[in-house]
Amino acid sequence: SGDPGWERVKRFGEVYLPSLAPYRLPVATMVAGADSARAGEKAVRFHAENIHEFAWSTSPDYRYEGIFYVRPRGEVAPPDGVPVWDTVAINVLYRPGDEKSWGDGGAIARTKVALEWLEHVYGPYAYPMMANIHRLDGGGTEFPMMMMNGSSGQGLILHEGGHVFTFGILANNEWRSGWMDEGLTSYQTSWAEGVTPQDRARRGGRDSSFFRASGYRRLAPRLSGTDRLQLSQYRLDMLGRAQPVGTRSDLFREFGIYNDMIYSRAELMYGALRDAIGDSAFVAFMHRYYKDWALQHVDERAMRSTAELASGQQLGWFFDQWLRHTGLTDYALVKVQQKRQPDGSWLTRGKVKRRAEYREPPPLGVLTSAGWTIARGSASADEQWIEVRTAEKPKGVQLDPLRTTEDWDRRNDLPPGLSRLWRDEDGPVRVRFDWPFLDQVSRDNVILALTPIGWTSAPNGPILGLRSRSNYQGVVDRDESGVVFTTDRPAAAAGHVSSNWYGEGAHLWAIHENPTIPWKGRPLMGLRTTAWTFDGAAGGEVSYSWDASRFLYARTVSTTRSIGVTYTAPRGFGYLPARWEAARIAELKFDETSRQWRGAWSPQVGISIAGGLARSDARTSRSNEPYGRGELWVKGGKAFGVDTAGFLSARAYLAHSTANMPYQRRIFISARDPYQTLFNHFVRPRGGLLAPEHVATVPLGGAGLRGYDPGMAGDGMIALNLEQGVRALSLAAGQRPLALWATAFVDAGMPRGGVLYSLDNPLGDAGVGLVLRGWIYDRDVRVRLDAPFYVRYGKLAAARREFTPGTFGRPYRDFASRVQLTLGSFW
Ligand SMILES: [Zn+2]
């Protein structure tokens, strides 16, 4: 019969196995009973032609469904010398329990959709059968005539079915040139789903509504899937992690980068090829590539020569830059001229400069009442004038208005000058309200998010002003700046200083990260600069941080390092931030954190070394006095229980500093130091909203003995912290969970002799707490309400107010009922 057993498990359709008889060329056939079989057994022989790999999958539990796919006629000419069947069998095998997701013709219908699409893109299918089988693993894999899929979604079927064309029929060497296989089938799948840059161009440069958010999230501009794919790849390039797409598989530095390059970056490459040669030449290239090379081995030369024949262009430069180099694409519009011609039409000329490594013929668009008119420049020119003629009067000029190129930086695509600014959705800057808990990111514009901001401090009373945060693409030119005005100005009132707006009357700050460098085509990732004047002090910092891990994705050991220079000085208003003394400080700092991902506790080690000069105006004893401080910590955690319902975390901490440190640089016993809380406007100021006078608050850090006053500091400390928690209430599950945890903690520490205690007087605390941990929209939140019921030397506790009845006369006890707010976490 030729049936390997499908008839018995059939749920739907005809069992149809191509047999030898009707065809001139035997391609795939199964003959049963041809070999000797013992009683109760069946021998099945499989015969297939024009294949270079085969797969075998068997299970007595399989359920079978099948149909004939009858090809629409005459769409594309069949490849020369390649057999083509007028009907193709679609055979689906799935497992019991899959009836909803795979059964009742669902998987069959989606396989048919894929086959129709693939024949439209390439040409008539060169095999008589397509089998779609539910495999045990997730994901999918492909063989000639067969795909084994972990699920039955349309995207996966398009992808794996596409491989039957770009690996089975167009037989490339996947190990040598993964981009010919994964990259092309990824592009083809995005094309089918309508999410390529070309599909976006068809929609006038707008992303499909498929990616729009709902609810509160709708208030924030977000990236579409197409944007995300592009930006993730540009970012790898900016971080120096990209490798040439044409790299042989075993020479990629790690599996994650291999995946990025041969799937995603190669997908961008095919989009750029289509952009460079045009839509119709690209479609002709795909058809010709299939027609000329079906059932043969293909390589880069086969593809490139076909693309050159189909487009009539030399494309050596294109394949060379994408396959053998890394880089970004960026063209800038630097000058625009417009002139009415004697015949009444308009001529627009734009001067375009190449800013980054890659080339792509830049499209210059002119907007008129008739829509965009676009002219292409040349890929080979580094600087060129592009001319666009329009019958109507131009309303706007822009490089690549429909966003078909890989130009990463859209900010320089508009004509230079003031017209660049404040054009809302189409201009480079989009002014928005800064909605709490939301990230606002756009591919096309700088987001400038504004919000009123205010706080209070003891010296200046209520403070009100405006904060702006801006970013480009969420990563580049991230900055925050603010200006707030004070109501009480004690120094000016006393006649000590004039009340200039930049003096005591205002606090100002600016932070800038990952800046664009004007003469380079890429930002300097990891550079951060800050400048500020707050609470009677001012300062600034320049730091550079980088990921020093050998691997970006492989979770072996990851290491980040940073180096920075900070300068801070009092401003002579007679008051300073909390936990601060009047000293000018210049400091050089180095930090390194590394995490060992393997092992039960995935331990992390951190080291922070800083040294500087402190000069006090008030005390002549301190004139450019050098100081140094170092911190070393090791921490680890372990999750346990079903769905990590509990955790146990431990941390060991050692810190040491020279004697006579300025207060703000000492080793703090419970809290992050004043440099680390500089931009927390509720914690930093004297008498701020979260100051100890108002609320017992500990921004957890330093030696981490959280029960103690955040102002306590010394010149050395050894500490041990332990915390255990169980999830009490899950508020949101999924990738970004939010839960309430019940915790218990114990901390112990020995301060170095000197300022506070000697080694004979250890410190310790213990207590229980409630932690809100997880994501509220785009913010990772960790807030705790802790009850440190034991604090050795109770009078040093952060929560000085005790709730234990009958404590009059003995207000500060070691054992007492206290409550405090703890901000942040080590873990
Ligand atoms: Zn694949």
Residues whose N, C-alpha, C, O or C-beta is under 5 A from the ligand:
A	BS01	ZN	E182
